[in-house]
Each structure stands twice: as structure tokens, then as C-alpha cells.
Amino acid sequence: MKRVSGKSKIPLKEAKEHYQSSCENYDIEGSESHLAYYREKHPIYYSLLLQNV
């Protein structure tokens, strides 16, 4: 996983919309969950959402 440093300049609302869009367009590849996929492919958005849970 890529390392995410410092504060993100992405608004939380944008991160939520990005996650929702990604979830709607995600096709299951094997047994990989969308969350695992999202964490690997979009670490900045994932980190921002994780900090605001």
C-alpha cells in the first residue's frame, strides 16, 4: 500500500462521493472486497474517509 503523508486537500464530501461512485462501478474480481480494492487503488481517499469515521 502506498504511504499517505500529511493532511489531504480533498474535501470530505468529495471523498464520500468518490467512494460511492467507485462502489457502484466495482465488479467483484475473485473474492476481493470493494473496501480492499479501494484501500489499495485510492489510498488518499481511503485515508481521508478512515480518519472521519
C-alpha contacts under 8 A as a table, 3 or more apart, distances in Angstrom:
res1	aa1	res2	aa2	distance
1	M	39	R	7.83
1	M	40	E	5.75
1	M	43	P	7.43
2	K	40	E	7.61
2	K	43	P	6.62
3	R	43	P	7.72
4	V	43	P	6.85
4	V	44	I	6.13
4	V	47	S	7.37
8	S	44	I	7.24
8	S	48	L	6.95
10	I	14	E	6.70
10	I	15	A	6.80
10	I	45	Y	7.78
11	P	14	E	5.30
11	P	15	A	6.45
12	L	15	A	5.02
12	L	16	K	6.23
12	L	48	L	7.06
12	L	49	L	7.15
13	K	16	K	5.17
13	K	17	E	6.24
14	E	17	E	5.09
14	E	18	H	6.01
15	A	18	H	5.01
15	A	19	Y	6.18
15	A	45	Y	5.48
15	A	46	Y	7.94
15	A	48	L	7.20
15	A	49	L	6.77
16	K	19	Y	5.18
16	K	20	Q	6.20
16	K	49	L	7.17
17	E	20	Q	5.11
17	E	21	S	6.09
18	H	21	S	5.17
18	H	22	S	6.07
18	H	45	Y	7.80
19	Y	22	S	5.03
19	Y	23	C	6.06
19	Y	38	Y	7.76
19	Y	45	Y	7.70
20	Q	23	C	5.06
20	Q	24	E	6.26
21	S	24	E	5.20
21	S	25	N	6.31
22	S	25	N	5.21
22	S	26	Y	5.91
22	S	38	Y	7.81
23	C	26	Y	5.16
23	C	34	H	6.59
26	Y	34	H	6.80
28	I	31	S	6.98
28	I	32	E	6.60
28	I	33	S	7.02
28	I	34	H	7.37
29	E	32	E	5.94
32	E	36	A	6.51
32	E	37	Y	6.75
33	S	36	A	5.35
33	S	37	Y	6.31
34	H	37	Y	4.97
34	H	38	Y	5.91
35	L	38	Y	5.01
35	L	39	R	6.03
36	A	39	R	5.17
36	A	40	E	6.36
37	Y	40	E	5.34
37	Y	41	K	6.04
38	Y	41	K	5.19
38	Y	42	H	5.41
38	Y	43	P	7.26
38	Y	46	Y	6.79
39	R	42	H	5.69
39	R	43	P	5.23
39	R	46	Y	5.50
39	R	47	S	7.98
40	E	43	P	5.92
42	H	45	Y	5.63
42	H	46	Y	6.09
43	P	46	Y	4.93
43	P	47	S	5.88
44	I	47	S	5.21
44	I	48	L	6.29
45	Y	48	L	5.18
45	Y	49	L	6.25
46	Y	49	L	5.22
46	Y	50	L	6.04
47	S	50	L	5.02
47	S	51	Q	6.20
48	L	51	Q	5.28
48	L	52	N	6.54
49	L	52	N	5.20
49	L	53	V	6.34
50	L	53	V	5.48
